[in-house]
Amino acid sequence: MRSAIRPMPCVRHSATVESTVRGAGIDNYRAEVRVLDLPEPVLLSPEHVLIDVQCAGVGNWDDIVRSGGWNIGCAPPMALGVEAAGIVRDIGPAVTRFRVGDAVLAHAMPVQQGAWAERWVALESQVAHKPVEVAWTVAAALPVPALTAHQVLDNALGLQPGETVLVHGAGGITGGLLVSLAADVGATVIGTAGPRNTDRLMQLGAADVVDYHAADWPERVRKLCPGGLPAAVNAVRGQAGLIMPLVASGGRLATITGDPPLEVRGIRISNCYVQPDGRALEQVATRLAHQRVSIPLAATYPLFDAAAALARVVSGSGPVVLEVR
Ligand SMILES: NC(=O)c1ccc[n+]([C@@H]2O[C@H](COP(=O)([O-])OP(=O)(O)OC[C@H]3O[C@@H](n4cnc5c(N)ncnc54)[C@H](OP(=O)(O)O)[C@@H]3O)[C@@H](O)[C@H]2O)c1
């Protein structure tokens, strides 16, 4: 989730001088999250889509934005949030895929302001239609984890049917989607997770789930794939190096936690950061809906309680969504 985007001043345009929307965000980097009145966002590009936000996702990456570690394209004072689901309120003249009233979801960057707000503007190329069977809350929590999982498996690993892949950290929201999408490709999926997630991951298509609390869990994985893993994904902060010895020489390892190990034994390493992609998001959201894959949300919070929502996510108690209206 790195970016070389230069911050632009947050939403400095308004439909009318006094027109504002409610958001939740920060006055300065590292400040506490609070409710903000933000200038009404407007269509600055002919390719912009203005969205009435229904729900917005809260991830531990939002705390990275809060502390200034991930530049999403604007600077404080700003709303946080990089993913949301809502209804199209207005479109720029070059927009062709969406109409006013469409139900959509998006991970968007760079942005005029974050998605934790009543209205949000995204480029058409970063917006996806929401499958009807996906609830607003789930649609808001999908964009970053679903795109990440898709991009890791398709672009970084190029996972093939019949291959075995390890998902280390399969119990998390992104980890679960990695398991589901890898199984859908026809791969044999081994996940590491705590016991409370074993049944869910087996239902998502894992062939085996190894409890990472056992001291000998790497040995258990090795026994499941004695020749070494052709492909592995790390979704646990700081642990990409730990799974390197399990990967076969000439294999592939992708990590989503910014901790790529050195390349040894011809293993190809990918250090993956999610990229906005509306068409890919639409495909993967539709695929997950058909597979009846949902996200086990820990809680929903009202917008004015965004600080508590973020604190809960940072404490590691699962995915959380803000209900904006
Ligand atoms: N690079 C990117 O673009 C990108 C995109 C999305 C996410 N991420 C990052 O990827 C990481 C995972 O994301 P997520 O959405 O899956 O997070 P998450 O939902 O917060 O994952 C938490 C889960 O990790 C599991 N876990 C914790 N310690 C573990 C260990 N030692 N071994 C195995 N599993 C362990 C736990 O599973 P149990 O409950 O089963 O114990 C826990 O429920 C986060 O650090 C996130 O910031 C990066």
PDBQT file of the ligand as one rigid body, heavy atoms in Angstrom, charges set to zero:
ROOT
HETATM    1  N1  LIG A 401      -0.374  -5.142   0.916  1.00  0.00    +0.000 N 
HETATM    2  C1  LIG A 401      -1.673  -4.870   0.826  1.00  0.00    +0.000 C 
HETATM    3  O1  LIG A 401      -2.121  -4.222  -0.121  1.00  0.00    +0.000 OA
HETATM    4  C2  LIG A 401      -2.581  -5.397   1.890  1.00  0.00    +0.000 A 
HETATM    5  C3  LIG A 401      -3.946  -5.562   1.624  1.00  0.00    +0.000 A 
HETATM    6  C4  LIG A 401      -4.766  -6.131   2.612  1.00  0.00    +0.000 A 
HETATM    7  C5  LIG A 401      -4.197  -6.471   3.852  1.00  0.00    +0.000 A 
HETATM    8  N2  LIG A 401      -2.876  -6.249   4.071  1.00  0.00    +0.000 N 
HETATM    9  C6  LIG A 401      -2.245  -6.641   5.351  1.00  0.00    +0.000 C 
HETATM   10  O2  LIG A 401      -2.246  -8.067   5.435  1.00  0.00    +0.000 OA
HETATM   11  C7  LIG A 401      -2.406  -8.486   6.772  1.00  0.00    +0.000 C 
HETATM   12  C8  LIG A 401      -3.556  -9.477   6.838  1.00  0.00    +0.000 C 
HETATM   13  O3  LIG A 401      -4.720  -8.840   6.421  1.00  0.00    +0.000 OA
HETATM   14  P1  LIG A 401      -6.145  -9.353   6.869  1.00  0.00    +0.000 P 
HETATM   15  O4  LIG A 401      -7.154  -8.467   6.237  1.00  0.00    +0.000 OA
HETATM   16  O5  LIG A 401      -6.270 -10.828   6.617  1.00  0.00    +0.000 OA
HETATM   17  O6  LIG A 401      -6.015  -9.038   8.427  1.00  0.00    +0.000 OA
HETATM   18  P2  LIG A 401      -6.877  -9.512   9.636  1.00  0.00    +0.000 P 
HETATM   19  O7  LIG A 401      -8.257  -9.847   9.216  1.00  0.00    +0.000 OA
HETATM   20  O8  LIG A 401      -6.694  -8.482  10.704  1.00  0.00    +0.000 OA
HETATM   21  O9  LIG A 401      -6.077 -10.852  10.074  1.00  0.00    +0.000 OA
HETATM   22  C9  LIG A 401      -5.998 -11.186  11.394  1.00  0.00    +0.000 C 
HETATM   23  C10 LIG A 401      -5.831 -12.708  11.485  1.00  0.00    +0.000 C 
HETATM   24  O10 LIG A 401      -4.481 -13.060  11.321  1.00  0.00    +0.000 OA
HETATM   25  C11 LIG A 401      -4.310 -14.342  11.912  1.00  0.00    +0.000 C 
HETATM   26  N3  LIG A 401      -3.001 -14.433  12.552  1.00  0.00    +0.000 N 
HETATM   27  C12 LIG A 401      -2.482 -13.607  13.489  1.00  0.00    +0.000 A 
HETATM   28  N4  LIG A 401      -1.253 -14.038  13.851  1.00  0.00    +0.000 NA
HETATM   29  C13 LIG A 401      -0.997 -15.147  13.115  1.00  0.00    +0.000 A 
HETATM   30  C14 LIG A 401       0.103 -16.034  13.029  1.00  0.00    +0.000 A 
HETATM   31  N5  LIG A 401       1.191 -15.872  13.793  1.00  0.00    +0.000 N 
HETATM   32  N6  LIG A 401       0.025 -17.052  12.156  1.00  0.00    +0.000 NA
HETATM   33  C15 LIG A 401      -1.070 -17.248  11.363  1.00  0.00    +0.000 A 
HETATM   34  N7  LIG A 401      -2.165 -16.435  11.413  1.00  0.00    +0.000 NA
HETATM   35  C16 LIG A 401      -2.107 -15.401  12.272  1.00  0.00    +0.000 A 
HETATM   36  C17 LIG A 401      -5.392 -14.501  12.978  1.00  0.00    +0.000 C 
HETATM   37  O11 LIG A 401      -6.136 -15.642  12.604  1.00  0.00    +0.000 OA
HETATM   38  P3  LIG A 401      -6.926 -16.552  13.676  1.00  0.00    +0.000 P 
HETATM   39  O12 LIG A 401      -8.126 -15.739  14.053  1.00  0.00    +0.000 OA
HETATM   40  O13 LIG A 401      -7.265 -17.785  12.901  1.00  0.00    +0.000 OA
HETATM   41  O14 LIG A 401      -6.005 -16.798  14.857  1.00  0.00    +0.000 OA
HETATM   42  C18 LIG A 401      -6.206 -13.228  12.855  1.00  0.00    +0.000 C 
HETATM   43  O15 LIG A 401      -7.598 -13.451  12.916  1.00  0.00    +0.000 OA
HETATM   44  C19 LIG A 401      -2.598  -7.212   7.584  1.00  0.00    +0.000 C 
HETATM   45  O16 LIG A 401      -1.360  -6.867   8.163  1.00  0.00    +0.000 OA
HETATM   46  C20 LIG A 401      -3.011  -6.161   6.548  1.00  0.00    +0.000 C 
HETATM   47  O17 LIG A 401      -2.630  -4.847   6.906  1.00  0.00    +0.000 OA
HETATM   48  C21 LIG A 401      -2.061  -5.735   3.129  1.00  0.00    +0.000 A 
ENDROOT
TORSDOF 0
